[in-house]
Amino acid sequence: MVADYPIAPLGQQGGGETTDRAFERTFGGQAMRVLVLGGGPDAEREISLVSAKAVADALRQSASHHVDLVTIDRATQAELASKAADVIVPVLHGPWGEGGPLQDELEKDGRAFVGCGAAAARIAMDKVLTKSVALRLGVPTPDFAILRAGDPGVPLPLPVVVKPVHEGSSVGLHVCRTAEDWSRARAAVEADLAEHPRRVYMVERMIEGIEITAGLLDPLGKKATLLPLIQVVPATGTYDYKAKYTRDDTKYVVAPSLLPGVELVIGQYAMRLARGMGVRHVCRMDFMVDRQNTPWLLEVNTMPGFTDHSLVPMAARRLGMEMPALCERLVEMAMRDHGAR
């Protein structure tokens, strides 16, 4: 068990050097060249392209930066080195771009970059490993099992959720309330595995309740910030890929009314897990709050979306931090940590 840490309100001045001072110390107020990366080879490539453009557009509103937006596939360290930049902002989602391989190349590159290092990225992208860390740290998470190909039986009592272990954005998500739902999900999974044989699926006990997402800024820093919680209310009842990115009938309730103490518990769980995993700069954690008001961790996203449907920018906006200020803060955190290293 690790200790819970205080969460600073946005803008609170804590001890130690601020990101602004670190930026001034490193660059003396001179304009920086910022390289924003989007794309990648993962299933979430199209969402990454939209998010990366939004981040680049936001940073271009600052006179402090020269911003280049580059679309990549599986960029090597040599390819990254060919791009002029003082700091790199990799806005990629999925196993390669968010789950460690790209972070390996960025660490070898040696320049400042936004987001997790490779080790923390791999933990967060692996839902099973994330759950094992959460349980070790005392953060509740639903029971789960690895889906065995060829076994038609349900490893947990219905209802359950079937989803890939190493994908985000609800790619491959199936909700199974009945035996018929399970049969349809198994058929879809088998078809997907025929196309993606290295993909691994898991089965998770379904928690009935409300979905809450918690965004964190600078969780490893002295001014760690819990953004306002957001309740997600999908019109179809399932927060799948379409509900996240293409449907306009998903409702978002910023700072929802929860029973006293529930928000504090979610914040402490999120902070405890982020620090235990080594997540830096920004992340979003998804929880289900059951009918007994117990929060259950679902997953951790170390590079959350930055589209017009995305939740971290929505939560930051509630505190008066618009996209340009949010993206600027991420760049400053990257420069601060690079200077410290």
ZIUR-V625124 format. One line per field, one symbol per residue. psi: psi as a letter, one per 20 degrees, with the letter a starting at -180 (. if undefined). A space follows every 10 residues. Layout:
psi=???
//
This chain:
psi=pqqqqqopqp ipoarrprhg hhghhgikjq pqopopprdr jrhkghhghg gggggggghi ipiiqppppp premprhghg hippqhqpno mqprgghijg ghhghhhhhi rqqqaqrggh ghghhohghg hhgghhjkop qqqrqppopi oiqpiqpqqr ppqqhkqakk pkpppohrhg gggggggggg ghhhhmiipp qqppppppbq pppoqpplhi rilpporpqp ppnphiipma gghhhhqjjp qpopmqoqqp hgggggghgg gggghhikpq fqrpppqpoa ijkppppgrp oinrqkaiiq hghgghhhjj nrgghghghg ghgghghghh .
//
